[in-house]
Amino acid sequence: MIDINGTLFIQMANFLVFLFLMNMVLYRPIRRIVAERKKLIAEKQNGIERLELQARSAVQDYDLKLQESRRLGFQKIQELKAAGYEQEKELLRKHAEEAAGRVHLMREQIRKDIGLARDELKDQVRSFSVQLAQKILGRNI
């Protein structure tokens, strides 16, 4: 059984001294370390949030620049297509005029050749008709 006597007060004083010493030696440093750790974690978290914000901003800037570059590239492609189309039209016009000139020269040459052939055929027809008439009539014409 438990006897209540003077040793109880000594044990209580011993417990309070032990509690005070434990608070000084163990609990306060642990609480200080925990507080510093919380502060460090909060600072790191703020740094992470700031860096994430900067990263998002950089990604947005990159996306905007990429879109602008694509737009400029598309615009340049359209300009080059238009310039190519104009060159194509000019080349086609130039070659069409050249072809028309050649066709005109060929037609003139063909007309000359036809005229020469007609003249030649007229002479041959005349000669054949005279020969035929001479054979049919049996005399010289």
C-alpha positions in Angstrom: 0.0 0.0 0.0 1.0 3.6 -0.5 2.1 5.6 2.5 1.7 9.4 2.4 4.7 10.8 4.1 7.6 13.2 3.6 9.0 11.2 0.6 6.0 12.1 -1.4 6.9 15.7 -1.2 10.5 14.9 -2.1 9.3 12.9 -5.1 7.1 15.8 -6.1 10.0 18.2 -5.8 12.2 15.8 -7.7 9.5 15.5 -10.5 9.2 19.3 -10.8 13.0 19.7 -10.9 13.2 17.0 -13.5 10.3 18.6 -15.5 12.1 22.0 -15.3 15.4 20.5 -16.5 13.7 18.5 -19.3 12.1 21.7 -20.4 15.4 23.5 -20.4 17.5 20.8 -22.0 15.1 18.9 -24.2 11.7 20.6 -24.9 12.8 24.2 -25.6 15.5 23.2 -28.1 13.1 20.8 -29.9 10.4 23.5 -30.0 13.0 26.0 -31.3 14.2 23.5 -34.0 10.6 22.8 -35.0 9.8 26.5 -35.2 13.0 27.1 -37.3 12.0 24.1 -39.5 8.5 25.5 -40.0 10.0 28.9 -40.9 12.4 27.3 -43.4 9.6 25.2 -44.9 7.5 28.3 -45.3 10.4 30.2 -46.9 11.0 27.3 -49.3 7.3 27.0 -50.1 7.2 30.8 -50.9 10.3 30.3 -53.1 8.7 27.4 -54.9 5.5 29.3 -55.5 7.5 32.3 -56.8 9.5 30.0 -59.1 6.3 28.3 -60.3 4.8 31.7 -61.1 8.0 32.6 -63.0 7.9 29.3 -64.9 4.3 29.8 -65.8 5.1 33.3 -67.0 8.0 32.0 -69.0 5.8 29.3 -70.6 3.2 31.9 -71.5 5.8 34.2 -73.0 7.1 31.2 -75.0 3.7 30.3 -76.2 3.0 33.9 -77.2 6.3 34.1 -79.1 5.6 30.7 -80.7 2.2 31.9 -81.9 3.6 35.1 -83.2 6.4 33.2 -85.0 3.8 30.9 -86.5 1.7 33.8 -87.6 4.7 35.5 -89.2 5.8 32.3 -90.8 2.3 31.8 -92.3 2.2 35.4 -93.4 5.6 35.0 -95.1 4.4 31.8 -96.8 1.4 33.6 -98.1 3.6 36.5 -99.4 5.9 34.0 -101.1 3.0 32.2 -102.6 1.6 35.5 -103.9 5.0 36.5 -105.3 5.3 33.0 -107.0 1.9 33.3 -108.4 2.7 36.7 -109.9 6.0 35.3 -111.4 4.0 32.4 -112.8 1.5 34.8 -114.4 4.3 36.9 -115.8 6.1 33.8 -117.2 2.9 32.5 -118.7 2.1 35.8 -120.3 5.6 36.1 -121.7 5.6 32.6 -123.1 2.1 33.0 -124.5 3.2 36.2 -126.3 6.3 34.4 -127.5 4.2 31.4 -128.7 1.7 33.7 -130.4 4.6 35.4 -132.2 6.0 32.0 -133.3 2.5 30.9 -134.4 2.2 34.1 -136.4 5.6 33.5 -138.1 4.7 29.9 -138.8 1.4 30.9 -140.4 3.1 33.4 -142.5 5.6 30.8 -143.6 2.8 28.3 -144.3 1.0 31.0 -146.4 4.2 31.6 -148.3 4.7 27.8 -148.8 1.0 27.4 -149.9 1.4 30.3 -152.4 4.6 28.8 -153.8 2.9 25.3 -153.9 -0.1 26.9 -155.7 2.1 28.6 -158.3 4.1 25.4 -158.8 0.9 23.4 -159.1 -0.6 25.9 -161.5 2.4 25.5 -163.8 2.2 21.7 -163.5 -1.6 21.7 -164.1 -1.2 23.9 -167.1 1.5 21.6 -168.4 -0.6 18.5 -167.7 -3.7 20.0 -169.3 -1.8 20.9 -172.4 -0.3 17.4 -172.6 -3.7 15.9 -171.9 -5.4 18.1 -174.6 -2.7 17.2 -177.1 -3.2 13.5 -176.4 -7.0 13.8 -176.6 -6.9 16.0 -179.8 -3.9 14.2 -181.2 -2.2 17.4 -182.2 0.1 20.1 -180.7 -1.5 23.1 -179.0 
